[in-house]
Amino acid sequence: MANIKCVGLLTSGGDAPGMNAAIRAVTRASIYNDLEVKGIYRGYKGLITGEILPFKTNNVSNIIQQGGTILKTARCVEFREPEGRRTAYETLQKEGIDALVVIGGDGSLTGARIFAQEYNIPVVGLPGTIDNDLYGTDTTIGYDTALNTIMQAVDKIRDTASSHERLFFIEVMGRDAGFLALNGALASGAEAAIIPEIWTEVDQLEELIKNGFRKTKNSSIVLVAESEITGGAIGMAERVKKEYPQYDVRVTILGHIQRGGSPTASDRILASRMGAAAIDALMEDQRNVMMGVQDDTIVYVPFSKAVKKDKPINRDLLNTLRILSI
Ligand code: ADP
């Protein structure tokens, strides 16, 4: 068994609902295993500035249902430089922290990987991101909640879209991954999703209109993944106004609403399982791995795979969406 006495815990990068459930699980599983646990505030920033407090079980009482993260989160440019990471390592030594649990997305786990390579400290990660874009896990913490938020918002927009017989482009998060757009469209009965995975392959807007879009309906909803390349929902609406002026087009950008709210049961359970698994992993001498769930089973995914490999989207779902939107 690994000789770990004190676990440091932080949340970093974009916040996601369910991060608190993960903090609770990591804290309680540490204490259950007779480990000390310390909460590091504001992600890697707190690691550099030493904003750290010991956590007891009651520090994490009554948070499983809260969105956001009680540890706060931040983006930290200093941690991208070797000097910043050296200071972070010195903080860990000073605090007596001998293992680290990082909850965050792609960027945060990349930072964790680099840090763990430079310094001989066991680091494990939890995938905390609404985008679901980490390889090796079926879903990430926060994705299901964001998907439900999108579904509820689209349900509301549909009422006005159908009353005014309008075409709505609704922009959702996920600039590199279309999981929210595609599954959000399926869940809300939208006509189509425009996703980054196939931007370079087809002109999705043209396909949509060519395929007899709005043959039988007077209103339509299209979910669009945010993008600097296509201009997202605004870019699509501008093109429609120019190329297909017969449509009465509107845009809604859901924005940060997608990050907030009480986590769904699914996200709470996922975060709880992964948080407890992170401590199991450390006790088993694992390091440089992200917790994942595949086919309802916990797996350890090497950081290198989790952040570097592109998670494939199920393209069959695009076809299902097309069939169901006739
Ligand atoms: P997310 O974790 O949600 O993807 P970011 O991409 O903003 O969010 O990353 C969060 C933080 O992780 C950054 O502010 C930085 O401190 C750290 N980080 C990201 N990429 C690297 C890197 N290549 N090297 C070191 N640290 C990194």
Residues whose N, C-alpha, C, O or C-beta is under 5 A from the ligand:
A	BS01	ADP	S12 G13 G14 Y44 A74 R75 C76 V77 F79 R80 G104 G105 D106 G107 S108 L109 T110 G111 I114
